[in-house]
């Protein structure tokens, strides 16, 4: 056979290599010195995340199962004997130089708001006599706009740096809450707390079972590599934004559903008996609100089932059932919650057709990324099938990498 004969299988694609954390921290320290003219006191970092399952439920007190990825945001920082907060970024020209005592929600815009907001949110912990001055250089390596929580990584790396520079004595959960407050009350972006919890509290080699009722967490072993499995991330490159009305509209729909059902949040609704659930949901007047509630309630139940399967055995032993839950989650987000876009659906459909055990969008939706649970040896093949489907649809080429369960926020050097 002629070696130039056309092949039926799609062209090979490359999975991006996992970033080297130590090298990236070193680079951030060097860039700080180039930028500010002296060496930083330290470098801190926080990871982006994927959510394995439990989507659009955090703001209804739901259950989620995120994990930190190996892409991180680095904050090289030093305390100064002043009250000036000076911020610079490797990725963005916008800088900030402000009296830290004057911070209030309207005073800062753009990316610096996510850092200044954390200092503002931690303000009550800073002793009155203490100066608040610091220089921070941000090197954000979580892909932007990919639905992988680059803003949570930014906030949480800043929270670690500020905690250590000012010796505030906060607990990790205090920093989670400060990052949430920074995003919602200072930067003015809606968030339910999933992203910040994952970025601060994740453990290497584990996923994080997160109960958004009280933000309590439990690390769950999630070592796919040793079981010959992998979680493939596809950054679809579809423009992603939920600061606009859609995210807020979904929250409002769920709140309305909870009011009509007479519960504080949809977490309070039982979902084990599908027929009883249908009867209950039929009492919701608006058909769209009814579907929104159906998603949230059944998604929380899927997380329970996912968690029970992980407690009962390894991912390998339960891979078919776990994959089916991932698929059901995506289908519910597509049909009932309507937060997918064509690129997300095409990536998920192509992954399933190419042999993934399960695939779904991850994060807020309206663009962003998908995940697929695959045999490790088939990861590149599945990626190639997704890439081919994107070419066929005329979409921009996606970017692929593996979700390697990484350590939450902390100090690097
Ligand atoms: C975004 C928000 C999170 C969560 C997800 C959907 O990532 O920031 O709080 O609501 O969407 O699960």
Boltz pocket constraint, residues with backbone or C-beta under 6 A from the ligand:
constraints:
  - pocket:
      binder: B
      contacts: [[A, 51], [A, 54], [A, 55], [A, 56], [A, 57], [A, 58], [A, 59], [A, 147], [A, 190], [A, 191], [A, 192], [A, 193], [A, 194], [A, 195], [A, 363], [A, 364], [A, 365]]
      max_distance: 6.0
